[in-house]
Amino acid sequence: MVRLNLDLIAKSSSCLKNKGKCSFEEYLKKLTHLHFSNKNIEYIDDLSMCKNISVIYLYDNHIKRICNLNFASNLTHLYLQNNSITHIENLSAVQKLSKLYLGGNHIMVVEGLERLRELKELHLEGQRLPCGEKLLFDPRTLLSLADSLCVLNISHNNVDEIKDLAVLMSLTHFFATNNQLQDIQELESVCSQWPQLCRMDLSGNPACHKPKYRDRLITVCRRLVDLDGKEINELSRQFLINWKASKNATKKCVDERLMNMKMANSFPGEAFAVLKINSESQDKACANKWREDEMPGSDLLCECSDANGDSSLQKSCDTERCENCQQSL
């Protein structure tokens, strides 16, 4: 079994090159980076003499457990991708950790990160999961990362829902390619709760083939500049936002008029006339709202009847006062 220990460090080329005339103990105290990727390492041994370690590169090894890192109180970056790790554990002492790379392992549950309140990046792509299994998330861990985590990569993990991730309010980058996400409404709901999100990649998911997929996500993600590797044009975004607002306003007007008509059918005589007037007033308000939103600076509509005496058809006035009723606009 190959162990990462002091002997292995002493024999490393970086030690022989950089130690100089200082003692090995002094060298260990000054050491800030450990480069031991692709060394067939299976176990992390006692490295407590390396008090100032801030970055550890241990990717492409055979490590099965995260252990013996209690000494690393200054650790900020930990690279453990492409090992044989099954659980996220023993990280409570590395509270300054800001970037954690665990892609390509055998992790089934994202957990054990409750003490890492400064963690900004978490990379978990491509876990080697049993057939039919998917990556799961411990709610306690997600809640503890809500204010700090900015980058999350969960690509290639058979994930089929992300509603639990909505608590991650500080996310700026989200990568979830080649999963099983297909509920576009859930995506809209969750993404709308990430106000800082600027880059997202969901390519390779079933949801990408849903009608208006791209338009709907661009509309709810106001700061998004890149979706699925394609840049978002600000003019296009504004057009979509305005189009959605206009569509919603029109739908509201139609719904209100249908409601008034339904109510009117239940009241004969004078009650029907009152409801009809209310409906016409709402129609005018909706029309004016649309003109203000879509054609800023255009004239409002007058309440007087048109030339045919039909008060349900409102008249557009080009002057400050209506020629028929002299009403001020």
C-alpha positions in Angstrom: 0.0 0.0 0.0 1.3 3.4 -1.0 0.9 6.0 1.8 1.2 9.7 1.6 3.5 10.2 4.6 6.6 12.2 5.6 8.9 9.7 4.0 7.2 10.0 0.6 7.4 13.8 0.9 11.1 13.6 1.7 11.8 11.4 -1.4 9.8 13.7 -3.7 11.5 15.7 -6.4 10.0 18.9 -5.1 11.5 18.4 -1.7 14.9 17.6 -3.1 14.7 20.6 -5.4 13.4 23.2 -2.9 14.6 22.2 0.5 17.9 23.9 0.1 20.1 24.1 3.2 17.2 24.1 5.7 16.4 21.1 7.7 13.6 18.7 6.7 11.5 19.9 9.7 11.9 23.5 8.6 11.0 22.6 5.1 7.8 20.9 6.2 6.8 23.9 8.3 7.2 26.2 5.2 5.5 23.8 2.8 2.2 25.1 1.4 1.5 22.8 -1.5 1.5 19.0 -1.8 1.7 17.7 -5.4 1.1 13.9 -5.3 -1.4 13.2 -8.2 -1.2 9.9 -10.0 1.2 8.2 -7.5 -0.9 5.1 -6.7 -1.6 6.5 -3.2 -4.2 4.6 -1.2 -4.0 6.3 2.2 -3.3 9.6 3.7 -1.0 9.2 6.7 -0.1 11.5 9.6 1.1 14.8 8.1 0.7 16.9 11.2 4.1 18.6 10.8 2.9 20.3 7.7 1.0 23.0 9.5 0.9 25.5 6.7 -0.4 23.3 3.9 -3.0 25.3 1.9 -3.4 23.2 -1.3 -3.3 19.4 -1.7 -3.3 17.7 -5.1 -4.2 14.0 -4.7 -6.3 13.3 -7.9 -5.9 10.2 -10.0 -4.9 7.9 -7.1 -6.6 5.0 -5.2 -7.7 6.7 -2.0 -10.8 5.1 -0.4 -11.2 7.4 2.6 -10.7 11.0 3.4 -8.8 11.0 6.7 -6.0 12.5 8.8 -6.6 16.1 7.7 -7.2 17.5 11.2 -3.8 19.1 11.1 -4.7 21.1 7.9 -6.4 24.1 9.5 -5.1 26.4 6.7 -6.2 24.1 3.8 -8.2 26.1 1.2 -8.0 23.8 -1.9 -8.4 20.0 -1.9 -8.2 18.0 -5.2 -9.4 14.4 -4.7 -11.0 13.6 -8.1 -10.7 10.2 -9.7 -10.1 8.2 -6.6 -12.2 5.5 -4.9 -13.9 7.6 -2.2 -17.4 6.4 -1.1 -18.2 9.0 1.6 -17.5 12.7 2.3 -16.2 12.6 5.8 -13.6 13.9 8.2 -13.5 17.4 6.9 -14.8 19.3 9.9 -11.3 20.5 10.8 -10.6 22.2 7.5 -12.9 25.1 8.0 -11.0 27.4 5.6 -11.6 25.1 2.7 -13.0 27.1 -0.3 -12.6 24.6 -3.2 -13.3 20.8 -3.0 -12.9 18.6 -6.0 -14.4 15.1 -5.6 -15.5 14.2 -9.2 -15.1 10.7 -10.5 -15.4 8.8 -7.1 -18.1 6.5 -5.7 -20.0 9.0 -3.6 -23.8 8.5 -3.4 -24.7 11.2 -0.9 -23.5 14.8 -0.6 -23.1 15.1 3.2 -20.5 15.9 5.9 -19.9 19.5 4.9 -21.8 21.2 7.7 -18.7 22.9 9.2 -17.4 24.2 5.9 -19.0 27.7 6.0 -16.4 29.1 3.6 -16.8 26.5 0.9 -17.3 28.3 -2.5 -16.8 25.5 -5.0 -18.0 21.9 -4.9 -17.2 19.6 -7.8 -19.0 16.2 -7.8 -19.3 15.4 -11.5 -19.3 11.8 -12.8 -19.6 9.7 -9.7 -19.3 6.0 -10.4 -22.7 5.0 -9.1 -24.4 1.6 -9.1 -26.8 1.0 -12.0 -30.0 2.9 -11.4 -28.8 5.0 -8.5 -28.5 8.8 -8.4 -26.6 11.4 -6.4 -28.5 12.5 -3.3 -28.2 15.6 -1.1 -28.3 15.8 2.7 -30.6 18.8 3.5 -28.4 19.7 6.5 -25.3 20.0 4.3 -27.2 22.1 1.7 -28.5 24.5 4.3 -25.0 25.0 5.8 -23.7 25.9 2.3 -26.6 28.2 1.5 -24.7 31.5 2.0 -21.2 30.5 0.7 -21.4 28.1 -2.2 -21.0 29.8 -5.6 -20.1 27.0 -7.9 -21.7 23.5 -8.0 -21.0 20.8 -10.5 -23.2 17.7 -10.4 -23.0 16.6 -14.1 -23.3 12.9 -15.1 -24.9 11.8 -11.8 -28.4 10.6 -12.9 -30.0 13.5 -11.0 -33.7 13.8 -11.8 -34.7 16.7 -9.6 -33.0 19.8 -8.0 -35.7 21.3 -5.8 -33.6 20.6 -2.7 -30.9 22.9 -4.2 -33.1 26.0 -4.1 -31.6 27.0 -0.7 -28.2 27.7 -2.3 -28.9 31.4 -2.7 -25.3 32.4 -3.5 -24.9 30.2 -6.6 -23.3 31.9 -9.6 -22.3 28.8 -11.6 -24.4 25.6 -11.9 -23.4 22.7 -14.0 -25.7 19.7 -14.3 -25.1 18.2 -17.8 -26.2 14.8 -18.8 -28.6 14.0 -16.0 -32.3 13.2 -16.0 -33.8 16.6 -15.4 -37.1 17.0 -17.3 -39.5 19.1 -15.3 -39.2 22.6 -16.8 -41.5 24.1 -14.2 -39.2 22.9 -11.4 -36.2 24.3 -13.2 -37.9 27.7 -13.5 -38.9 27.6 -9.8 -35.5 26.7 -8.5 -33.5 29.0 -10.8 -35.7 32.0 -10.0 -34.4 31.6 -6.4 -30.8 32.0 -7.4 -30.5 35.7 -7.9 -26.7 35.7 -8.6 -26.7 32.9 -11.2 -24.7 34.0 -14.3 -23.7 30.7 -15.9 -25.6 27.4 -16.2 -25.2 24.3 -18.3 -28.0 21.7 -18.4 -27.2 20.3 -21.8 -27.9 16.6 -22.2 -31.1 16.6 -20.0 -34.6 15.8 -21.3 -35.8 19.2 -20.3 -33.6 20.8 -23.0 -36.0 19.4 -25.6 -39.1 20.9 -24.0 -40.9 23.8 -25.9 -39.6 27.3 -25.0 -37.0 25.7 -22.6 -34.3 28.3 -23.3 -36.7 31.3 -23.4 -38.3 30.3 -20.1 -35.0 30.0 -18.2 -33.6 33.2 -19.6 -36.7 35.0 -18.5 -36.5 33.9 -14.8 -32.7 34.1 -14.5 -32.2 37.9 -14.9 -28.4 37.8 -14.5 -27.7 34.7 -16.7 -25.1 35.5 -19.4 -24.4 31.9 -20.6 -26.8 29.0 -20.9 -25.6 25.6 -22.2 -22.5 27.2 -23.6 -24.4 29.8 -25.6 -24.1 33.5 -24.7 -27.3 35.3 -23.9 -27.9 38.6 -25.8 -29.2 41.3 -23.5 -31.6 42.6 -26.1 -33.0 39.1 -26.5 -33.5 38.8 -22.8 -35.3 42.1 -22.5 -37.5 41.2 -25.4 -38.5 37.9 -23.7 -39.1 39.7 -20.4 -41.4 42.3 -22.1 -43.1 39.6 -24.1 -43.9 37.6 -21.0 -45.1 40.7 -19.1 -47.4 41.6 -22.0 -48.7 38.1 -22.2 -49.4 37.9 -18.5 -51.2 41.3 -18.6 -53.4 40.2 -21.5 -54.2 36.9 -19.8 -55.2 38.8 -16.6 -57.5 41.1 -18.6 -59.1 38.2 -20.3 -59.6 36.2 -17.1 -61.2 39.3 -15.4 -63.5 39.9 -18.3 -64.6 36.2 -18.3 -65.2 36.4 -14.6 -67.4 39.5 -15.0 -69.3 37.8 -17.8 -69.9 34.8 -15.7 -71.1 36.9 -12.8 -73.3 39.0 -15.1 -75.1 35.9 -16.2 -76.2 35.4 -12.7 -77.7 39.0 -12.2 -80.5 40.3 -14.5 -81.4 43.9 -15.2 -79.5 46.8 -13.5 -77.0 44.5 -11.9 -75.9 43.3 -15.4 -75.5 46.9 -16.5 -73.2 47.7 -13.6 -71.1 44.7 -14.3 -70.9 45.6 -17.9 -69.6 49.1 -17.1 -67.0 47.6 -14.7 -65.9 45.2 -17.4 -65.5 48.0 -19.9 -63.5 50.0 -17.4 -61.1 47.1 -16.9 -60.7 46.7 -20.6 -59.7 50.3 -20.9 -57.2 50.0 -18.0 -55.7 46.9 -19.5 -55.4 48.6 -22.9 -53.7 51.6 -21.4 -51.4 49.4 -19.4 -50.3 47.6 -22.6 -49.8 50.9 -24.4 -47.6 52.3 -21.6 -45.5 49.1 -21.5 -45.2 48.4 -25.2 -45.4 52.0 -26.7 -44.0 54.4 -24.1 -45.2 58.0 -24.7 -48.3 57.0 -26.6 -51.6 58.7 -25.9 -54.1 57.1 -23.5 -57.6 56.0 -24.4 -60.6 58.2 -23.9 -63.8 56.9 -22.1 -66.2 58.5 -24.5 -68.1 56.6 -27.2 -66.9 56.2 -30.7 -68.7 57.7 -33.7 -71.1 54.8 -33.7 -72.1 55.3 -30.1 -70.5 52.0 -29.0 -69.0 52.6 -25.6 -67.3 49.2 -25.6 -65.0 50.4 -28.4 -62.7 53.0 -26.9 -61.4 55.9 -28.9 -57.7 56.9 -29.2 -57.1 60.6 -29.1 -54.2 62.5 -30.6 -54.8 65.7 -28.8 -54.6 66.5 -25.1 -58.4 66.7 -24.9 -61.0 64.5 -26.6 -62.9 66.3 -29.4 -66.1 64.6 -28.4 -66.3 65.0 -24.7 -63.4 67.4 -24.0 -62.1 65.0 -21.4 -58.6 65.7 -20.3 -56.2 62.8 -21.2 
